Amino acid sequence: MGKTKIAVVGCGSMAQGMHLPNIKKHKGLTLAWCCDVDGETLSTVREKFNPEKVTADVRDVAKDRNCKIVLISTADAARYNLIKLFAEAGKDIYVEKPVADSFKEMFAIAGIVKKTGIKLCVGHNRRMAPAIQEALRIYLKHKKNPVSPPWRWDRNEKKRPTMQQEKQTVMLLRVNDDYWSWKEWAFEEGSLLNEMTHFADLACYFIGKPPSRVTVIGNKVANHTIVIEFRDGSIATIVTAANGSFGYPKELIEIFQEGSVIAIDHLLEIRTAGIPDEPFRKVFPLISGTILKDGITGYYEEFLAAQKRAVELKDNSLRPTPADKGHYRLLDAFLKEVRGGEKTPSNLDEAMKSTAIILKAIESCRTGKPVEISPSDYTL
């Protein structure tokens, strides 16, 4: 179908570290524009990524009829006006998460998308990570047809009563963060809105039921536990610590359902138990494509090697190659949608659900009480 022209608006660290390299290596995309208000940033991206044009004025991008997609990677406070501008110009939009920082703004964006008919993808990229895709396949297979392995100990056998809770899903999502890595804005806005939407989204992706209530213990900026309840009784608990260490893997997800366990360790390794015909362990690639045969154990060795290099070179920004978190695959899925394919799994409808959960979570954090969630909170 030839190449599709794309613009990147907001060319900071996220764009330079992930989106711009992905665009440059994608055979179906041409980097038409880089747009940023900072002149030094524009000079850097012009030299590193060779866009056709650069500008500090978003209206230049909006007026370019040949540019079909705009990727918005600005701070979330600027996103509403940009979405409005580009949607009204007929551009399809990939926007970083969270899609909005208030209910008013979220529903206004939904109204704009509906009115203009443009396609919009929200950057909940973990949905497209290879490890998440495989874990979801295993989870849905077991949920559809749970088979209890013959070795499973059944103390009461025929006397065992039916327990409806066995069919519910319980998820534990643990996030190990190191606040020394944060930018200044993060100390004001905190991780509850800007980072936890990822994990609320993953809970919705697996459980697949409407959320009903959210409770938060801790602080909005850092160190909090989020408990999300779903209509079928399923529960997802997100535990995040900002006083951890990046000398240890960041993410561990454990899923329990009908006599089974699925553990996703830093998106590099899946371990299963209680699911016949699935191996105990599978390993997944780094973003470079390299597969560490020892999985998460091999990644510990990568951490130690990076730490040694950092000390030797006196450069503490050196870190191991990250896991594949699905950024490239989400961009590719959105391009296929723009070209007439099926809707990306990280569409606006799904993003509104996880955004509503986190906005309600902020309210719970402020009041110290559980907060109810209804479909009207995330449905236009």
Steps between C-alpha positions, in 0.01 A plus 500: 500500500803730501609709795274702729623837622506556874582797724632489855386786722696523824851372434633451854654194658206264435488591132876485456542180697210304352263653244744664260729193475192280441373730226837511329530120487138442390486429127146634474562845649673821396594754767348813349521737798663546836328772701616639834503841667865457602747599231784289640277193501407561136867528406573172676219304334575651157855370525415160651179406316504705179132603476388663177409818692523645849288772659411659831146577376244217516291678239762417237438131565122541501507672160705226331244292311757236414569423866244238605599409858610714795672343799454723807769452763465825694419546868140394566385857578554598135331202339135609485566807283731302275249217456232756414725676248615187320167319510328799340776497237411136422814341645495160666665523841724290722516668841707408801322398818313621695259621235369765745544616858133572576161353418395823329798489267468127435136529389579809294769303315258211448248745354759644261605154383138398441417823317802497269511124444879486534677196639669538838742270678615552860850390598416214735777313322533212745190342343720430197807370684579144384493367857159660568354367174614148584385521862156617383477205261579257783260674738206500256564137403489388861203719585299360207584140575660454842658157535610397845829308482487144639761582765286772658430409863127480566456453874119471507443365149123450450422670830672818386238776462480718190675832553406776256811696592711237324376637167595856593841640410743643750791705367800641681702763312818608677696804381852569628595862422798720592399862547856621433417440133198732500474834324391811689136482388466149645547634853191717452271274296628173641480150361135429583367664183798490269627148561227296666264533201726241333430244771131580541478448125670161522257394773208592273666326204525166680189501718274637226217597736366844598678660798273574795709660776852622574679557829841661552731487799803726502606820330408636156860581414661175607472178701140390461283192471200502266225239536266474201182295535309371197132416451563124504685519831848493346767712669817668375749643748774735380786554743754765406807610693694810396784431740622184328798440272549467127762244590201266517231429235215749503183298439354173623143396418336193654161372387298240693190336351324164540791297635766669287780754529657713226798715600641763260843606620617837359350407160798267449370174642167325553463223757184291529361244742183293492450533123557171316685516166666831587869497594609625839713774343520701178743783425448812288722748315663821604408803291810426292353163405754310709354212700678424825490122530505528879204740498470715809813342654696606192360848538640525854839435343431780249426732793827414669698550179335841441575605855865402455524701175336799668761500775791448262386776262367727776164519318207393715254537212617165362237232541435160341301473177131506602237236439269529201206698643303498174560856377593401145221244475239751616618754244486230232151393609380860481643546151308189391181645650557831319539305176166328549588211733340404829492738794809502720449338844614828655211706366322793662217289646749286691711800603197680642434204731851492649515880516170509690634243746807713574304826524275327754813365669626857544169583668536198728855604587376848590201388708640179645184313396401249229348663191234336284544473121209472259490454119392865467844599632669369185230475234404795278 
